[in-house]
């Protein structure tokens, strides 16, 4: 569902209150809300695998990992998104119950319907987060993890990982075999012969 701003504007406060009781999740862009579609088995499995791996790695430290239902707020451009996985290590985020403002890592699992948006406009929006150090895109077609890492000059550098490689997420000093992220997932391209 897309609501035109000329027809109806929703304030960030109205949006946040509405999300607390909504059965459907919505992302928020400049007063407009966009309903989110459900996810596939593969999508949910990859998200769950990465959440567990990161949670075990970060346990006992100052960082928190969230999946699917926690919003990322990008206040400077009036946006709220639901990243598939998000990590924040900033103590200021403890004061926000329904969203986080200072993530260091955001992960999106790609689908046919969202890939272009996740690579383009959504990534452009996330880059406004000064705390963000890495933006990761995970393919469901084949074993492919693309990690965009902000360097010392503020430029985003791509670190691609493929089958049989070890994935490194420097923002949280995490490493794992790419196969661990894809455990129990049947990939589309692997079934096409």
N, C-alpha and C positions, 0 to 999 in steps of 0.2 A: 504494500500500500504506500503510495506516495501522496503527500498532501502539499499542494502548492502554497508557497508563502503568501501569495496574493489572496488566497482564500482563507487561510487560517495560520496564525503564528503561535507557536508554543514556546513559552519561556523555558530556560534551562531548569528552573525550579519546578514548573508544571511537568516537564518531561521526567525529572527524577522521581517526583511523587507518583506519577502514572506508572512508571516502570516497577515500582514496588508491588503493585497489584495486578499488573498485566500478565496474562497467560502467554503472551507472545512478546519476545524481546524486540526492541527497536533501537536502531542507531539514530543519532541526533546530529543534524547538520544545519546550523543557522536557522533554527526555529522550525525545521521540518523533520518529521520522523519517518523512518524507513523500516518496515517490518523485515525481520530476518527469517530466512527459510531454514528448514530443518537440515540436519547434516547426515551424511551417509555413514554406514558402519565403518568403512575405512577411515573416514575423517575423524570420527569419535575415537577410534582405536589409536590412531597416531597421536591425537591430542592427549589421550589418557596415558599412553606410553611415555611421552615426553614429560608430562606432569609428574608422573611417578619418579622418573629418572632425576629430574631437577629437584623435586621435593626431598628425595633421599640425599642428594648431593648438598643441598642447602640446609638441611636439618641442623638445628643447634646454632646457626649463625644469625646474623641480623637481617637476612633477606627473606622475603615471602614470595611464593609462587602461586599464581591464580590461573584458573582455566574457565573458559566459556562464559561464565555468568558475572564476572567482574568487569566493570567498565573502566576504560582509560579516558580521562578528561583531557582535552587539549583546549584549555581556557582561552588562549590568545586568538584562536580562530573559531571559538564557539562550537566545539564538536565533542561528541561522546561516541566511542566505539567499544565493541565487545571483542577484544583480541582472543584468539584461540588459547594462547598461553601468554602470560605476562609475569615478569619478575620485577619487584621493586625492593631496593635496599635502602631507601631513604626513610628515615624515621618520621618525616613530616606526613607520610602517607598513612600512618597509624590513626590520624585524626579523621580520616574519611572512611565511612562504613560501606558506601555503595559504589564508590569509584576510587581510582588512584590517579595521582597527578604527576608522579615522578618515577615512572618505570625506567629501568636500565636495559631491559630486554623485552621485545614483543615478537611473538611468533604467530604467523597466519598459515593455516593449511589451505592449499589452493583447491578450488573446485572449478569446473568448467564455467560456471556462471559468475564467479567472483575473481578469477585470476587477473583479468585486465585491470579491474578496480583495485585489487590488493597491490599490484605492481605499480600502479599509476597514482591515482588521486588519493588513495588511502595512505600510501607510503609518503606522498608529498605532505599530507596532513600530519602524520606521525613525526616527520622531520622537524616540526615546530616544537617538539618536546626536547628541551635542552638537556634533560637527564638521559635521554635515550642514547645508548651506545651501540646496540645491535638490533637489526630488524631481520627476521628470518622467515623465509618462504619455503614451505615443504610441499613437494609435488605428490599427487596421488596416482600419477600415470606411471612413474618409475622412481627408483631410489635416487632422489635428488633433493638436496638441502642447499639453499642459497642463503648465505649469511652476509648481509650488508653491514659492515662495521665502520663506525665513524672514526677517522684517524685524527691525529693531533692538529691537523689543519682544518678540521671540520668537514672534510670531504668523505663521502661514503664509498668504501672500497668493497668489491664483491669477493667473497671467499666461497667458491662452490665446492660441494662435497657430493660424491657419487658412490655407487655400489663398491663395497669392500673398503671404504675409507673411514677414517676416524673424524667425527664432527667435533670441532672446537668452538665453544662459545666463550670468548675471552671476557665478556662483561661479568660473567659469574664463575670464571675459571673452571669450566665444565668440559669434559671430554667423554665421548662414548663412540662405539662402533655404530655406523649408520644403520646397520641391521637391527639394533636394539630399538630404534625409533619406529621401525616398520614391523616389529614383531607381531605376528598373527594377522598381517594385512596382505590381501591378495591384490597385487598391482595390476592395473589395466594393461600396460604394455607387455608385462610378462606372460599374459594369457594370449597374446596375439602372435602367432607363429606362421 
